[in-house]
Structure formats: structure tokens, C-alpha cells
Amino acid sequence: MGEFIDVVGAVIVRSGLVYCVQRGPGGSLPGMWEFPGGKVEPGEDEITALTREIREELLCEVRVGQKVTTTAHDYDFGTVRLTTYYCELIAGEPSLTEHAAELWLPPDQLVDVVWAPADVPTVDDIVRQLAPATKE
């Protein structure tokens, strides 16, 4: 079994749209989409880690709100335990420093991009919680 990696992700919602970022070509899972965030460092709680990661990765500030979900996924490099939280932008606009692309998508269109496997359960929860009910 590989390394165990504790990670947090921000589900930033504004005007009914959800912020998504695409992994660059150089790292693991190239081209896949994810929620921005990163590793929880020793001595940090999840909220502190997420606030720090968004400041470092996107050069903006968020208010961390309700937890969305916690998932675990086994990758070849280790097991990622991802905890995601709904977040609100409180200062600045996201600026990409590590990712290849960004999108603001309506919740019902989140399924139209290819997500990193650890993020898929969060996408499912967001669609269930935020997407308008479809009439059949």
C-alpha cells in the first residue's frame, strides 16, 4: 500500500456556478478536472489548510462553509482522502498559478468534464444538492 495523503478541496460557488480547475500536463492525472485545494500539513486542521491552499494556489481568499463530503481513492502513488467544503469568495478573483485551465459551470454541467477519480463523489453530491430538478 502506498502513502496516505490527506487533501482538502474548495467547492467555490458564485451566482449559481461552481469553480473547477484543470490539472496541468506535467503532474499526475494530467488534464483531469478537480476542485482547487491541496494537502493538509502536519498541525493544520482542514479549514486552515483549505484557506492556505486557496490563497497559495488561486491568490484569493475564501470563507469555508459546510462540508460537502469525504472520499478516499487509491491511486498508484497512494491513497488520497479528499474532504471538500462549500466556499465563498470573500476577496480577490481566482488566478491560476498551478492549473492549466478554469471553468465556472452550472451544477448540472459538472458531469460534462472528466474529473479526477477522488473528486467524482463530490461532483455527484453537488449535482444532487444544487442542480435544479429536471422535469421528465
Buried (B, 14 or more C-beta within 10 A) or exposed (E): EEEEBBBBBBBBBEEEBBBBBBBBEEEEBEEBBBBBBBEBEEEBEBBBBBBBBBBEBBBBBBEBBEBBBBBEBEBEEEBBBBBBBBBEBEEEEBEBEBBBEBBBBBBBBBBEBEBBBBBBBBBBBBBEEBBEEEEE
